[in-house]
């Protein structure tokens, strides 16, 4: 990510409007690091995208939300 960081700094120094695209993302940490160093866009494989929101607390929150919705007896249909 050093290269991305250096590119972002140069673009910022000269007020370039070019966006920085990060490719070959191999992990969730790559996405986080790219965002932290100034990347504007990333090509993220579906497998990594799914891993980005997969977390036990997200799963619990979603289950709780669905249970609460079901208890209202309402339907979206």
VEXSERO-442304 format. One record per residue: x, y, z of N, C-alpha, C, O in turn; residue in three letters. Coordinates in nm, 4 decimals. Layout:
N
        n_X        n_Y        n_Z       ca_X       ca_Y       ca_Z        c_X        c_Y        c_Z        o_X        o_Y        o_Z   resn
          X          Y          Z          X          Y          Z          X          Y          Z          X          Y          Z    ala
...
# end
This chain:
77
        n_X        n_Y        n_Z       ca_X       ca_Y       ca_Z        c_X        c_Y        c_Z        o_X        o_Y        o_Z   resn
     0.0806    -0.1196     0.0000     0.0000     0.0000     0.0000     0.0854     0.1268     0.0000     0.0333     0.2376    -0.0126    unk
     0.2154     0.1097     0.0141     0.3020     0.2285     0.0109     0.2885     0.3038    -0.1206     0.2843     0.4268    -0.1223    unk
     0.2819     0.2301    -0.2301     0.2700     0.2949    -0.3610     0.1409     0.3758    -0.3703     0.1413     0.4889    -0.4191    unk
     0.0305     0.3178    -0.3234    -0.0984     0.3881    -0.3273    -0.0909     0.5149    -0.2429    -0.1396     0.6205    -0.2833    unk
    -0.0304     0.5036    -0.1268    -0.0156     0.6193    -0.0386     0.0660     0.7304    -0.1053     0.0305     0.8479    -0.0970    unk
     0.1751     0.6920    -0.1712     0.2590     0.7912    -0.2390     0.1853     0.8564    -0.3556     0.1948     0.9775    -0.3757    unk
     0.1125     0.7765    -0.4318     0.0347     0.8313    -0.5433    -0.0701     0.9294    -0.4913    -0.0878     1.0374    -0.5476    unk
    -0.1394     0.8919    -0.3838    -0.2420     0.9794    -0.3263    -0.1810     1.1113    -0.2801    -0.2409     1.2175    -0.2968    unk
    -0.0625     1.1039    -0.2225     0.0040     1.2258    -0.1758     0.0412     1.3171    -0.2929     0.0199     1.4382    -0.2864    unk
     0.0962     1.2596    -0.3989     0.1326     1.3392    -0.5168     0.0088     1.4034    -0.5776     0.0094     1.5224    -0.6092    unk
    -0.0974     1.3250    -0.5939    -0.2211     1.3791    -0.6519    -0.2753     1.4932    -0.5662    -0.3241     1.5936    -0.6182    unk
    -0.2663     1.4767    -0.4355    -0.3143     1.5807    -0.3449    -0.2273     1.7067    -0.3549    -0.2790     1.8184    -0.3574    unk
    -0.0963     1.6877    -0.3605    -0.0037     1.8017    -0.3687    -0.0276     1.8878    -0.4915    -0.0119     2.0098    -0.4865    unk
    -0.0654     1.8249    -0.6009    -0.0823     1.8969    -0.7268    -0.2289     1.9154    -0.7658    -0.2599     1.9561    -0.8778    unk
    -0.3177     1.8853    -0.6726    -0.4616     1.9013    -0.6942    -0.5128     1.8296    -0.8188    -0.6007     1.8799    -0.8886    unk
    -0.4571     1.7116    -0.8460    -0.5074     1.6311    -0.9572    -0.6456     1.5786    -0.9215    -0.6716     1.5443    -0.8062    unk
    -0.7331     1.5723    -1.0192    -0.8678     1.5207    -0.9935    -0.8805     1.3722    -1.0281    -0.9892     1.3152    -1.0195    unk
    -0.7701     1.3105    -1.0667    -0.7696     1.1686    -1.1015    -0.8017     1.0839    -0.9790    -0.7513     1.1098    -0.8697    unk
    -0.8852     0.9833    -0.9979    -0.9168     0.8919    -0.8883    -0.8205     0.7737    -0.8900    -0.7739     0.7313    -0.9957    unk
    -0.7920     0.7220    -0.7727    -0.7008     0.6091    -0.7576    -0.7821     0.4814    -0.7422    -0.8664     0.4703    -0.6532    unk
    -0.7558     0.3856    -0.8297    -0.8246     0.2571    -0.8273    -0.7281     0.1500    -0.7786    -0.6181     0.1356    -0.8320    unk
    -0.7694     0.0756    -0.6777    -0.6896    -0.0349    -0.6254    -0.7468    -0.1645    -0.6806    -0.8675    -0.1881    -0.6742    unk
    -0.6592    -0.2482    -0.7347    -0.7013    -0.3772    -0.7895    -0.6218    -0.4889    -0.7211    -0.5326    -0.4626    -0.6405    unk
    -0.6551    -0.6112    -0.7538    -0.5904    -0.7295    -0.6952    -0.6091    -0.7347    -0.5442    -0.5186    -0.7744    -0.4709    unk
    -0.7255    -0.6951    -0.4991    -0.7582    -0.7014    -0.3569    -0.7708    -0.8483    -0.3174    -0.8463    -0.9236    -0.3788    unk
    -0.6970    -0.8879    -0.2155    -0.6947    -1.0284    -0.1750    -0.7499    -1.0539    -0.0351    -0.7658    -1.1688     0.0061    unk
    -0.7789    -0.9464     0.0376    -0.8302    -0.9647     0.1738    -0.9089    -0.8413     0.2166    -0.9000    -0.7352     0.1548    unk
    -0.9855    -0.8573     0.3227    -1.0587    -0.7444     0.3799    -0.9598    -0.6374     0.4253    -0.9861    -0.5180     0.4106    unk
    -0.8473    -0.6796     0.4797    -0.7474    -0.5828     0.5264    -0.6939    -0.4987     0.4113    -0.6640    -0.3808     0.4302    unk
    -0.6814    -0.5572     0.2923    -0.6395    -0.4780     0.1756    -0.7389    -0.3648     0.1492    -0.6985    -0.2529     0.1176    unk
    -0.8673    -0.3933     0.1619    -0.9703    -0.2915     0.1392    -0.9567    -0.1799     0.2430    -0.9602    -0.0616     0.2093    unk
    -0.9415    -0.2188     0.3678    -0.9264    -0.1209     0.4758    -0.8016    -0.0356     0.4532    -0.8068     0.0871     0.4615    unk
    -0.6901    -0.1016     0.4245    -0.5647    -0.0291     0.4031    -0.5749     0.0663     0.2843    -0.5272     0.1796     0.2907    unk
    -0.6369     0.0205     0.1768    -0.6523     0.1048     0.0577    -0.7318     0.2304     0.0907    -0.6960     0.3403     0.0482    unk
    -0.8386     0.2140     0.1657    -0.9203     0.3296     0.2042    -0.8413     0.4251     0.2935    -0.8504     0.5469     0.2783    unk
    -0.7648     0.3700     0.3852    -0.6887     0.4538     0.4781    -0.5789     0.5345     0.4100    -0.5459     0.6442     0.4552    unk
    -0.5222     0.4819     0.3021    -0.4132     0.5548     0.2359    -0.4615     0.6441     0.1229    -0.3805     0.7108     0.0585    unk
    -0.5921     0.6469     0.0974    -0.6450     0.7435     0.0023    -0.6967     0.6910    -0.1293    -0.7209     0.7698    -0.2208    unk
    -0.7148     0.5594    -0.1426    -0.7719     0.5061    -0.2664    -0.9176     0.5506    -0.2780    -0.9894     0.5583    -0.1783    unk
    -0.9598     0.5796    -0.3997    -1.0974     0.6229    -0.4241    -1.1892     0.5068    -0.4592    -1.3078     0.5082    -0.4261    unk
    -1.1340     0.4063    -0.5263    -1.2127     0.2948    -0.5774    -1.1310     0.1676    -0.5609    -1.0081     0.1705    -0.5676    unk
    -1.1998     0.0561    -0.5393    -1.1321    -0.0735    -0.5346    -1.2160    -0.1762    -0.6089    -1.3387    -0.1770    -0.5992    unk
    -1.1484    -0.2620    -0.6825    -1.2178    -0.3749    -0.7444    -1.2100    -0.4885    -0.6435    -1.1022    -0.5410    -0.6154    unk
    -1.3255    -0.5256    -0.5893    -1.3301    -0.6216    -0.4791    -1.4016    -0.7478    -0.5253    -1.5161    -0.7411    -0.5698    unk
    -1.3352    -0.8636    -0.5151    -1.4005    -0.9889    -0.5527    -1.5198    -1.0173    -0.4613    -1.5193    -0.9774    -0.3448    unk
    -1.6215    -1.0858    -0.5130    -1.7402    -1.1167    -0.4319    -1.7061    -1.1849    -0.2992    -1.7678    -1.1555    -0.1968    unk
    -1.6092    -1.2747    -0.3007    -1.5704    -1.3461    -0.1782    -1.5259    -1.2485    -0.0693    -1.5622    -1.2642     0.0473    unk
    -1.4479    -1.1489    -0.1073    -1.3996    -1.0495    -0.0107    -1.5137    -0.9583     0.0325    -1.5231    -0.9217     0.1496    unk
    -1.5995    -0.9218    -0.0608    -1.7146    -0.8368    -0.0282    -1.8013    -0.9038     0.0786    -1.8456    -0.8382     0.1729    unk
    -1.8252    -1.0326     0.0641    -1.9047    -1.1056     0.1637    -1.8346    -1.1073     0.2989    -1.8994    -1.0943     0.4028    unk
    -1.7031    -1.1232     0.2978    -1.6271    -1.1253     0.4233    -1.6292    -0.9901     0.4935    -1.6144    -0.9834     0.6155    unk
    -1.6474    -0.8826     0.4176    -1.6438    -0.7489     0.4765    -1.7575    -0.7247     0.5750    -1.7402    -0.6520     0.6728    unk
    -1.8720    -0.7840     0.5504    -1.9829    -0.7608     0.6429    -2.0133    -0.8820     0.7296    -2.1042    -0.8768     0.8125    unk
    -1.9400    -0.9901     0.7125    -1.9630    -1.1104     0.7924    -1.8984    -1.0919     0.9294    -1.7762    -1.0839     0.9417    unk
    -1.9826    -1.0852     1.0315    -1.9342    -1.0676     1.1685    -2.0412    -1.1224     1.2616    -2.1602    -1.1055     1.2348    unk
    -2.0020    -1.1871     1.3696    -2.1016    -1.2440     1.4619    -2.2037    -1.1412     1.5119    -2.3215    -1.1739     1.5262    unk
    -2.1607    -1.0189     1.5384    -2.2550    -0.9180     1.5876    -2.3511    -0.8727     1.4778    -2.4662    -0.8391     1.5060    unk
    -2.3044    -0.8717     1.3529    -2.3941    -0.8402     1.2411    -2.4996    -0.9488     1.2288    -2.6181    -0.9200     1.2118    unk
    -2.4559    -1.0741     1.2375    -2.5494    -1.1865     1.2289    -2.6530    -1.1796     1.3415    -2.7720    -1.2007     1.3183    unk
    -2.6068    -1.1499     1.4635    -2.6988    -1.1406     1.5771    -2.7950    -1.0234     1.5591    -2.9149    -1.0371     1.5836    unk
    -2.7436    -0.9098     1.5171    -2.8292    -0.7933     1.4960    -2.9356    -0.8196     1.3918    -3.0509    -0.7800     1.4090    unk
    -2.8980    -0.8860     1.2840    -2.9939    -0.9188     1.1790    -3.0989    -1.0172     1.2289    -3.2177    -1.0014     1.2006    unk
    -3.0551    -1.1192     1.3036    -3.1496    -1.2167     1.3590    -3.2472    -1.1479     1.4545    -3.3672    -1.1752     1.4507    unk
    -3.1965    -1.0589     1.5399    -3.2827    -0.9851     1.6334    -3.3819    -0.8967     1.5583    -3.4997    -0.8911     1.5938    unk
    -3.3348    -0.8282     1.4554    -3.4219    -0.7421     1.3763    -3.5338    -0.8230     1.3121    -3.6505    -0.7841     1.3178    unk
    -3.4979    -0.9358     1.2509    -3.5990    -1.0193     1.1855    -3.6999    -1.0742     1.2859    -3.8192    -1.0814     1.2566    unk
    -3.6523    -1.1130     1.4046    -3.7428    -1.1624     1.5085    -3.8375    -1.0514     1.5542    -3.9569    -1.0751     1.5723    unk
    -3.7845    -0.9312     1.5727    -3.8685    -0.8179     1.6128    -3.9730    -0.7876     1.5057    -4.0892    -0.7623     1.5375    unk
    -3.9320    -0.7902     1.3795    -4.0256    -0.7638     1.2698    -4.1349    -0.8696     1.2678    -4.2530    -0.8378     1.2532    unk
    -4.0949    -0.9954     1.2825    -4.1922    -1.1047     1.2793    -4.2935    -1.0900     1.3930    -4.4114    -1.1209     1.3758    unk
    -4.2478    -1.0431     1.5081    -4.3371    -1.0297     1.6238    -4.4425    -0.9209     1.6045    -4.5412    -0.9181     1.6779    unk
    -4.4237    -0.8311     1.5073    -4.5232    -0.7263     1.4825    -4.6435    -0.7791     1.4055    -4.7501    -0.7175     1.4060    unk
    -4.6260    -0.8945     1.3387    -4.7347    -0.9515     1.2600    -4.7573    -0.8810     1.1274    -4.8528    -0.9121     1.0564    unk
    -4.6716    -0.7874     1.0935    -4.6861    -0.7135     0.9679    -4.6158    -0.7875     0.8543    -4.5334    -0.8762     0.8761    unk
    -4.6516    -0.7475     0.7328    -4.5904    -0.8066     0.6146    -4.5552    -0.6962     0.5157    -4.6233    -0.5939     0.5083    unk
    -4.4502    -0.7177     0.4414    -4.4134    -0.6192     0.3397    -4.4801    -0.6498     0.2063    -4.4644    -0.5751     0.1097    unk
    -4.5534    -0.7583     0.2014    -4.6216    -0.7959     0.0766    -4.7625    -0.7444     0.0716    -4.8332    -0.7674    -0.0265    unk
# end
